[in-house]
Amino acid sequence: MKSASVSEAKNGLSALLDEVRRGETVLITHHGKPVARLEPYQSLGLADDEAAAALVRRGVVRPPRARLDVEEFLARPRPRIGEGLSASEIVVAERSEGL
């Protein structure tokens, strides 16, 4: 497996992606510690509709009750996060409460 520092990856991303296209995996490091891995994309082999249906069957997601009105959705005010909080902390708290 090839290894590249963050700065090497930033400066030579196209070359690294060429290697990934050829099937290679590239480990990205920051100060010598692994932080990410570039690897060839592998499709699950399911069409999008089949994948969505599988998630519904497993109970991971629920199908929509109505079609999304994109214009109305985008016009809604965006939620505000209180000072000193992070979005990830809020999500973790909601999940632990079962909301």
N, C-alpha and C positions, 0 to 999 in steps of 0.2 A: 504494500500500500504506500502510495506516495504521500509525503507530508509537505505542507506549505504553511508559512506563518501568515497571519492576517494581512500584513503589508504585502507579502508576496502574492496572496490571493487577490487583493485589491488591484495590484498592478498587472497581474497576469491572468485575470479571470477567464478571458477567452481561451487561452491555452489550456487552462485547467479543465474547462468545459469540454474542449476537444478530447482530452484524455478520458473524461467521464463518458462521453459518447462512444468511445472505443471500449467501454466496459470496465475502466479502472475506477477505483475508489480513492478519494483524496481526503486526507485528514487535515483539517485546519487547526493550527495551534496559536496560542497567545502566550508569549513568554514561556514557550516550551510545553505548555499544558494543552491537551486536546479540548477544543470548544465546539467543533462542528465536523460533520463528515459530508462530503459531496459524493453521491453515488448514483449510478444509473437509476432512472425511474422505472419501477416495475408496476404495471397495471394489475389490478386485482382480477382482470379478465371478465368483469361484470359490466354490463351496460349501466348507465346512470340510473335508469328506472329500476332495474333489477337490484342494484345496490341499495337504493332507497327503500324498496320493498323489503329487502332483507333486514334493514335497520328497524323498520316498523314491526316486522315479525318478532324480532328479538326484544322489542320493547324499549329500544334505545331512543327512538323518536316517535312522535305522533304525526299522522298526516294532517295537513292544513284543513281547517274548517271552512275556509273561504279563500278565494283568490286574493293575493296581495295587491292592494292599490299602491303602486310605487310612489306616485306623486303625493298622495296623502301621507304615506309613511315618511317620505323625505321632508315634508313640511312640518312634521311634529318637532316640538322643542327637544333638544338633546339633553339627556340627564346630566346633572351636575354632581361631581364627586366632591365630598367635603374635604376641607384642608386636612392634611395628615393621613388621608386614606389612599389606598391604591385600588384600582379596579379589580386586580386579582384577589386582594384581601376580601373585597365585597363578594365576589363570586364564591370564594371558598366558604365564607360565612353563610351565604344563602344555601349552598349545597349541604352544609352541615345541619342547617335548620330544616332541610327537606322541602324548600320552596320551589 
